Amino acid sequence: MTTVTNLGFPRIGAKRELKRALEAFWSGQSSAQSLLDTAATLRATHWRLQHDAGVDVPTSNDFSLYDQVLDAAFLFDAIPARYRALADADPLAGYFAMARGLQRDGHDLHALEMTKWFDTNYHYLVPELQAGQGFALRGNKPLAEYRQAQGLGIETRPVLIGPVTFLLLSKTTDGSPALDLLDALLPVYVELLGQLQAAGAAWVQLDEPVLVRDLDDATRAAFVHAYEVLAAATRPKVLVATYFGALEDNLALATGLPVEGLHVDLVRAPEQLDAVIKALPAGRVLSAGVVNGRNIWRTHLDNALLLARYAHGHVGGDHLWLAPSCSLLHSPVDLAHETKLDSELRGWLAFSKQKLEELRLLANAIDNPAVAERPLAAARERLEARRRSPRVHNPVVAERLGAITAADSQRHSAYPQRHLAQAAALNLPLFPTTTIGSFPQTLEVREARARNKSGKLSDADYDAFLATQTEFCVRAQEQIGLDVLVHGEFERNDMVEYFGEQLEGFAFTKNGWVQSYGSRCVKPPVIFGDVSRPQPMTVRWSQYAQSLTERPMKGMLTGPVTVLQWSFVRDDQARADTCRQIALALRDEVLDLEAAGIGVIQIDEPAIREGLPLRRAQWRDYLDWAVEAFRITASGVRDATQIHTHMCYSEFNDIIHSVAAMDADVISIETSRSRMELLDAFVRFQYPNEIGPGVYDIHSPRVPDKEEMVALLRKAAEVLRPEQIWVNPDCGLKTRAWPETRAALEALVAAAQQLRDEYADANAA
């Protein structure tokens, strides 16, 4: 019989139960035990849901209170010295200090760096390692969660990040090669695998997604060595899981590892199936990822069934597992909660539970074709209805897309000429200060939005409320002393959802939540059809805010690549074409903002690095259309209009030429957690335009003081020209509270003023 399995399940809960439990605990409104009880209940609920959906073997240890990579670092006792005393005294407090930082009770701890998990919008915490360090098992999380499922009568496959991937996702603080620590780490894996076998685990899943990346000889050797050591251990059977791409030149390496099973992604790379089957040793389990774990469209079941039957014919039913392409962490929980979505669109979608049901149907179609005949026919009808729907295709959009020329992505003048025009128009001081866009979305703001959506607050009263909040925000920024202001974005629920709600071709769910990091959840829009802008989206509130102040007001937009990356994107046309459609719609908005008197416009692109393919050979094509889309959005304005962009939590070294090719007048980047390390790429490249290296980590509740920010700015000023440097936080402030926001921004303005005074004194001397 064909086995249905899973690689991981969303942990936040269908109604974001984990988010609420975390935030209640962090605010002191609930106890640690209450948080742990909620976690245990969610795990049990999710195992039962998977079982009811037809999954034979779900995973355990895929649950996390914050992040799976942080869990692994904590489990292996890879705890940097600054957290160790706290982690020893209170493990949960130490764990969250590593995730979020801590500034109370005599502690002032920076959080670990955070970056994107491969090419997804999920953020992981980057473990800090150093040469010669040791590892040890700390706690028993994988074992405890396996036993919890066992107690419910559900046999699971514990999942762990594989040893090579764990080291490669880490950073060393002394510059030593992380793989040099492999021999110190492997005994911990051996010990843990032995514990799991003793507890009754038949299989363990080791996630090694780096196998779909370009690997050097040292990494290949590390894989061979690591799995030789694990093969000699007393352990359960091992499934090595790869996902997000094809094995390609790593195929022989992956199939040659001495393990009992291999998972491959046949959604991103269906073409690899034949080669994988030919290379897979006899008797090895093939876990075939035939259902998309990262998008929400119903599977083309006939195509998936062709792949599954081909695999079944070669490896046999006893050695074939059907699975999602990757963990379902990146998908919402259950479509059943979308009761207000129109029935046509709802019929095109599949959330995590529905994806598992699709896998069960595919397995039934292999083992008992007659049983599956009617549901497969119904699935074909839904796909055909979507293909033919007039909601999907707009000939006006297609015509405009076809008319794009090279001139549409070119500013009128080069940056040096634009800089002069903008300096004259804006008259800003040295080290100008600004923020990234949003200000605190307080409970009052969120409740007003919810009341307006439910009809309990009229549109007129809601508009009056937003006007009051906007004016308060403008006055606060004036009092703090910021140079370029923003309107605060109180009318916006999310930086992508807000725009999608006003664009044609988008739809929205009520409970389609996915985790971005920690308790931060997003509800990605669904791009189902051609994209266009019926009317202005942001002009009203930006123009109103500008009317309240003499200082420059910055218009705020989300860029086309980020709208694309942070949405569930239609799968029936090239992503590049969808991105260009979004760019054209946003170009209209940029021009309307300029016509309304907004002289500074920020087009955020935090996801441009995230979208980079995992294989270098595919980079050029992606970067070409991604940069083109940004430039189409930005290039219609006059020289005196200053275009900003923002990027966060990205490694820029490999794409710095493309970042420069975007030709934004000012780019703001996250550098506070890395202590300005991410600035190095811009320095080595000699980035010609202006840069705002973030000096305030807004993802942590700690408030940096002026001296800390001055130190960061001095580091930046050592490698950048003073006239290049802007002073700003590293991201928007919507998740922070007003007291900490005001305190941090006052320190930020004071730090900028100190730098101005120092440079004035130096020039006078």
Secondary structure, 3 states (H helix, E strand, C coil): CCEEECCCCCCCCCCCHHHHHHHHHHCCCCCHHHHHHHHHHHHHHHHHHHHHCCCCECEECCCCCCCHHHHHHHHCCCCCHHHHHHHHHCHHHHHHHHHHCEEECCEEECCCCEEECCCCCCEEECCEECCCCCCCCCCCHHHHHHHHHHHCCCCCEEEEECHHHHHHHCEECCCCCHHHHHHHHHHHHHHHHHHHHHHCCCEEEEECHHHHCCCCHHHHHHHHHHHHHHHCCCCCEEEEECCCCCCHHHHHHHHHCCCCEEEEECCCCHHHHHHHHHHCCCCCEEEEEEECCCCCECCCHHHHHHHHHHHHHHHCHHHEEEEECCCHHHCCCCHHHCCCCCHHHHCCECCHHHHHHHHHHHHHHHHCHHHHHHHHHHHHHHHHHHHHCCCCCCHHHHHHHHCCCHHHHCCCCCHHHHHHHHHHHHCCCCCCECCCCECCCCHHHHHHHHHHHCCCCCHHHHHHHHHHHHHHHHHHHHHHCCCCECCECCCCCCCCHHHHCCCEEEECCCCCCEEEECCEEECCCEEEEEEECCCCCCHHHHHHHHHCCCCCEEEEEECHHHHHHCCEECCCCCHHHHHHHHHHHHHHHHHHHHHCCCCEEEEECCCCCCCCCCCHHHHHHHHHHHHHHHHHHHCCCCCCCEEEEEECCCCCHHHHHHHHHCCCCEEEECCCCCCCHHHHHHHHHCCCCEEEECCCCCCCCCCCCHHHHHHHHHHHHHHCCHHHECECCCCCCCCCCHHHHHHHHHHHHHHHHHHHHHHHHHHHC
